[in-house]
Amino acid sequence: MQYRPLGTSGLDVSLICLGTMTWGEQNSEAEAHAQLDRAMELGINFIDVAEIYSVPPKPETFGSSEACIGTWLKKRPEMRKKIILATKVTGMNNAMPHVRDGKGRLDRPNIVAALDGSLKRLQTDYIDLYQTHSPDRLINGFGRLGYVHTPEKDGVPIEETLGVLADLVKAGKIRHVGVSNETAWGVSRHLALAAVGQGPRIQSVQNGYNLLNRAYEVGLAEVSIRERCGLLAYSPLGMGVLAGKYLNGARPAGARLTLYERFKRYSTPRAEPAAAAYVQVAREAGLDPGQMALAFCNTRPFLTSTIIGCTSVGQLEKNAASLNVVLSADVLAAIERVHLSKPNPCP
C-alpha cells in the first residue's frame, strides 16, 4: 500500500480509500465486515462513509453503512486507532425528507444532531475527517453547466458552518474537517477563512473524478496542489462504466446500474463512446480497463486518495491491485487523445 498526507493534518492515509455506500443495501453487514477485514490486510487505513448512506438513500436504510462500521468496531475495538474514519453531514443541496424533516442546513442544530447520530451509529467518540457533503449554496454540479448567480439560495454562510465545526474540534468530537462536491471558489474561501482564524482548515476535497469527468483539473487541481488540500476522488470508475461492463447496452445481473435506474450521470449518449474508447486503450495495452482507470486517478499529483466502492472482497482486491499498474507514456498519450476528442462527457 502507498500513503499520502491528508492535507496539513499530520495524518497519512492510504492511496486507496474504502468507500461504503453499498453497505446495508447491496451488501449485508457480514459482507461489509469481510471487506473491512480484507482492507486492513491490504494496508488500507482510510474508510469513507456518510450519514445518508447506503445508496440509493431512503428512510429505511438511512445510516446503515455507518452502522455496519460501528458493529465492526465493536467487535474489533483495537482497530479504531489504526483507521482514519471519514463521514459527512447532509446540507441543503442534498436534503431529503427523511433527514431532519428535509430542513437540513449546515448550521449548529443540524451539524450537532448529524454528528451525534453518526458517532452513535459508528460506535466511536470521534471522527477523524468530518466533511460537509455539499455546499449550502446553489452551485454547478452533477452535470449542471453555466453558472447562474443566485444569492437568494446561498443558505448558511461558510463562516457560520466553520464556527460550528471549530467548536466540535475543540470538544474532541472531530479531529479534522473537509468538504465534498465543492467548487474552486468554495475551497479557496474555506482556506482563506481558516488562515485568519475563522474556523479549522479543510484538509481535503471529495469530488467526483474519473476519465469521463476530469472537470476537477480545470480550477481545483491547482488549488489542491498549491494549498496542500488534495482530492478524495469518488466514482473513479464512473459507477463501473469505465470497467467496460455496461458497453453495448449490457446490464449484468446484480450490477448497480442494472438495479437502480436513478444513476444516470455516467449513462448518457455521450458517455458510452468515450468509455468504449478508454476500454479499447486498456485492452490494446494489455491492461484491465477498470484498473487502468483507477491507476490514472492514483497517479494524479493533486490527488490524496481514490475512493473505491466494492460489493465483494474479490472486487476490492482487484481494485486495490491498481496500485501495481504502471501507465506507460504511450498509454497516457492514448488516454489524452481520447480526452481531447471526447472531453468530459459526464461533468
Beta strands, then each sheet from edge to edge (+ up, - down):
strand 1: 3-5
strand 2: 12-14
strand 3: 16-19
strand 4: 46-48
strand 5: 84-89
strand 6: 127-132
strand 7: 174-180
strand 8: 202-208
strand 9: 230-234
strand 10: 303-309
sheet 1: 1+ 2-
sheet 2: 3+ 4+ 5+ 6+ 7+ 8+ 9+ 10+ 3+
end
